[in-house]
Amino acid sequence: MAGCYELNMNDEGQHTFVLKAGNGEVILRSEQYESKESAETGIASVQENSRLEERFDRKDAVNGSWYFNLKAANHKVIGTSQMYKSAAGRDTGVESVMKNGPSSATTADA
C-alpha cells in the first residue's frame, strides 16, 4: 500500500497535514496553516521536494534524539519528522518520506 496525506483542521480552525507511510505510520507533520488551500499547497511542496535528498535537513536534538526537517527550495521547513532513538532510524525515516512523499493520495476531515 502506498503512502497518503491526511488533511485535518484543529479546534482553532488551523489546518495541518501528515504524511503516512503505507503501514499507516505518521512519518512527517506539517506546520499549521490558516486555510485549507495553504495546507494543500504545503502538500504539493512535500510531493515535489521529498524526491530530493538535499531537501532533508538531518538534526540531532538536545535530548539525544534524532529527527529531520524537509525544506522547500527557499529553505523554509515544510514538514518535520517524529523523534528517533538513533541516527539510523532517522535515516530510515528520510527514506520512507522519499518513497511515500510523491503520493497523490489524500484524505481529509476538514
Residue frames as qw, qx, qy, qz and C-alpha x, y, z in Angstrom:
[[0.000, 0.888, 0.459, 0.000, 0.00, 0.00, 0.00],
 [0.408, 0.471, -0.013, 0.782, 1.30, 3.46, -0.89],
 [0.222, -0.279, -0.442, 0.823, 1.58, 6.40, 1.45],
 [0.011, -0.732, -0.534, -0.423, -1.05, 9.11, 1.74],
 [0.072, 0.225, -0.253, 0.938, -1.64, 12.56, 3.13],
 [0.259, -0.638, -0.719, 0.092, -4.21, 13.23, 5.83],
 [0.053, 0.399, 0.025, 0.915, -5.52, 16.79, 5.95],
 [0.368, -0.559, -0.700, 0.249, -7.08, 17.95, 9.23],
 [0.076, -0.673, -0.004, -0.735, -8.48, 21.04, 10.93],
 [0.348, -0.112, -0.726, 0.582, -7.90, 21.59, 14.66],
 [0.170, -0.705, -0.643, 0.249, -10.23, 23.18, 17.23],
 [0.146, -0.642, -0.029, 0.752, -8.80, 26.63, 16.49],
 [0.600, 0.745, 0.180, -0.230, -9.59, 26.34, 12.78],
 [0.019, -0.715, 0.621, 0.320, -5.96, 25.80, 11.75],
 [0.930, 0.315, -0.082, -0.169, -5.27, 23.26, 9.01],
 [0.300, -0.609, 0.726, 0.113, -2.46, 20.71, 9.18],
 [0.891, 0.275, -0.271, -0.239, -1.46, 17.60, 7.32],
 [0.569, -0.485, 0.661, 0.065, 0.52, 14.47, 7.98],
 [0.593, 0.429, -0.615, -0.293, 2.19, 12.10, 5.56],
 [0.797, -0.267, 0.486, -0.241, 1.55, 8.46, 6.41],
 [0.004, -0.375, 0.880, 0.291, 3.55, 5.50, 5.17],
 [0.562, -0.013, -0.667, -0.488, 1.78, 2.55, 3.58],
 [0.430, -0.204, -0.841, 0.257, 1.51, 0.90, 7.00],
 [0.317, -0.808, -0.431, -0.247, -0.39, 3.93, 8.39],
 [0.599, -0.473, -0.208, 0.612, 2.50, 5.28, 10.47],
 [0.117, 0.991, 0.056, -0.033, 2.88, 9.08, 10.50],
 [0.796, 0.006, 0.085, 0.599, 6.27, 9.92, 9.01],
 [0.271, 0.161, 0.060, 0.947, 6.02, 13.71, 8.53],
 [0.078, -0.763, -0.575, 0.284, 3.97, 16.51, 10.15],
 [0.281, 0.623, 0.222, 0.695, 3.28, 19.97, 8.74],
 [0.067, -0.047, -0.341, 0.936, 3.11, 23.35, 10.38],
 [0.203, 0.626, 0.672, -0.341, -0.29, 24.95, 10.97],
 [0.149, 0.200, 0.465, 0.850, -1.93, 26.82, 8.10],
 [0.271, 0.227, 0.279, -0.893, -4.66, 29.47, 8.15],
 [0.700, 0.328, -0.057, -0.632, -6.54, 27.94, 5.23],
 [0.875, 0.081, 0.477, -0.014, -7.17, 24.54, 3.70],
 [0.673, 0.734, -0.030, 0.089, -5.80, 25.84, 0.39],
 [0.008, 0.830, -0.537, 0.154, -2.49, 26.78, 2.05],
 [0.667, -0.326, 0.662, -0.107, -2.24, 23.30, 3.58],
 [0.857, 0.413, 0.309, 0.008, -2.91, 21.80, 0.15],
 [0.414, 0.852, -0.295, 0.123, -0.09, 23.94, -1.25],
 [0.358, -0.652, 0.652, -0.150, 2.12, 22.55, 1.53],
 [0.850, 0.035, 0.524, -0.048, 1.23, 19.01, 0.46],
 [0.722, 0.686, 0.029, 0.081, 2.17, 19.85, -3.13],
 [0.076, 0.855, -0.489, 0.153, 5.50, 21.19, -1.87],
 [0.617, -0.392, 0.675, -0.096, 6.19, 17.94, 0.01],
 [0.873, 0.354, 0.335, -0.025, 5.27, 15.93, -3.08],
 [0.551, 0.801, -0.172, 0.159, 7.84, 17.88, -5.08],
 [0.009, -0.805, 0.530, -0.268, 10.64, 18.31, -2.54],
 [0.794, -0.359, 0.461, -0.165, 10.55, 14.84, -0.96],
 [0.912, 0.394, 0.032, 0.107, 12.13, 13.46, -4.13],
 [0.433, 0.743, -0.308, 0.407, 15.34, 15.43, -3.48],
 [0.778, -0.236, -0.412, 0.412, 17.87, 14.17, -0.93],
 [0.355, 0.192, -0.196, 0.894, 19.34, 17.66, -0.48],
 [0.350, -0.557, -0.181, -0.731, 15.99, 18.97, 0.85],
 [0.790, -0.492, -0.364, -0.005, 16.32, 16.88, 4.04],
 [0.035, 0.703, -0.453, 0.547, 17.98, 18.57, 6.99],
 [0.781, -0.230, -0.565, 0.136, 19.07, 15.88, 9.44],
 [0.200, -0.730, 0.262, -0.599, 19.16, 17.07, 13.05],
 [0.515, -0.113, -0.746, 0.408, 20.33, 15.94, 16.49],
 [0.413, -0.783, -0.246, -0.393, 18.02, 17.05, 19.31],
 [0.055, -0.661, 0.523, -0.535, 19.42, 18.34, 22.61],
 [0.764, -0.337, 0.381, -0.396, 17.90, 15.33, 24.41],
 [0.329, -0.356, 0.857, 0.177, 19.93, 12.85, 22.34],
 [0.661, 0.449, 0.590, -0.116, 17.16, 12.00, 19.87],
 [0.213, -0.153, 0.562, 0.785, 17.36, 12.43, 16.12],
 [0.440, 0.677, 0.516, -0.285, 14.90, 13.96, 13.65],
 [0.360, 0.062, 0.471, 0.803, 14.75, 15.67, 10.29],
 [0.310, 0.663, 0.225, -0.643, 13.07, 18.59, 8.57],
 [0.524, 0.404, 0.584, 0.470, 12.03, 18.63, 4.94],
 [0.056, -0.631, -0.028, 0.773, 12.69, 22.03, 3.40],
 [0.584, 0.755, 0.298, -0.025, 11.48, 23.73, 0.26],
 [0.661, 0.437, 0.075, 0.606, 13.83, 25.35, -2.27],
 [0.030, -0.814, 0.066, -0.576, 13.53, 28.62, -0.30],
 [0.342, 0.221, -0.739, 0.537, 14.84, 26.74, 2.80],
 [0.533, -0.300, 0.227, -0.758, 11.51, 27.03, 4.63],
 [0.149, -0.052, 0.967, -0.201, 10.56, 23.96, 6.68],
 [0.578, -0.038, -0.369, -0.727, 7.52, 22.24, 5.18],
 [0.892, -0.261, -0.279, -0.242, 7.49, 19.15, 7.39],
 [0.137, -0.607, 0.698, -0.354, 9.11, 17.67, 10.49],
 [0.637, 0.008, -0.768, -0.064, 9.60, 14.05, 11.46],
 [0.779, -0.601, -0.133, -0.121, 9.00, 12.33, 14.74],
 [0.206, -0.758, 0.608, -0.116, 11.90, 11.87, 17.16],
 [0.899, 0.188, -0.395, -0.016, 14.01, 8.77, 16.58],
 [0.778, -0.601, 0.165, 0.079, 16.17, 6.83, 19.04],
 [0.676, -0.258, 0.431, 0.539, 19.05, 6.55, 16.59],
 [0.123, 0.587, -0.366, -0.712, 20.56, 8.28, 13.60],
 [0.046, -0.020, 0.920, 0.388, 19.93, 5.11, 11.59],
 [0.157, 0.568, 0.781, -0.208, 16.23, 5.28, 12.48],
 [0.147, 0.744, 0.063, -0.649, 16.12, 8.91, 11.37],
 [0.044, 0.414, -0.660, -0.626, 17.78, 7.99, 8.08],
 [0.109, 0.264, 0.946, 0.156, 15.22, 5.22, 7.53],
 [0.165, 0.715, 0.506, -0.454, 12.53, 7.86, 8.13],
 [0.108, 0.623, -0.317, -0.707, 14.06, 10.05, 5.42],
 [0.021, -0.098, 0.890, 0.444, 14.00, 7.09, 3.02],
 [0.143, 0.494, 0.847, -0.138, 10.34, 6.48, 3.86],
 [0.186, 0.758, 0.202, -0.592, 9.42, 10.12, 3.14],
 [0.061, 0.468, -0.596, -0.650, 11.34, 9.97, -0.14],
 [0.046, 0.119, 0.958, 0.256, 9.38, 6.84, -1.09],
 [0.027, 0.601, 0.787, -0.135, 5.93, 7.93, 0.11],
 [0.057, -0.538, -0.129, 0.831, 6.11, 11.71, -0.34],
 [0.095, 0.134, -0.543, -0.824, 5.32, 11.81, -4.06],
 [0.071, 0.413, 0.908, -0.023, 1.95, 10.09, -3.40],
 [0.179, -0.239, -0.249, -0.921, -1.11, 11.92, -4.62],
 [0.466, -0.480, -0.736, -0.106, -3.49, 10.12, -2.24],
 [0.024, -0.219, 0.365, -0.904, -5.14, 12.50, 0.25],
 [0.335, -0.584, -0.738, -0.044, -7.86, 12.07, 2.84],
 [0.009, 0.331, -0.171, 0.928, -9.44, 14.98, 4.68],
 [0.230, -0.564, -0.759, 0.228, -11.66, 15.60, 7.66],
 [0.093, -0.515, -0.163, 0.836, -11.60, 19.36, 7.12]]
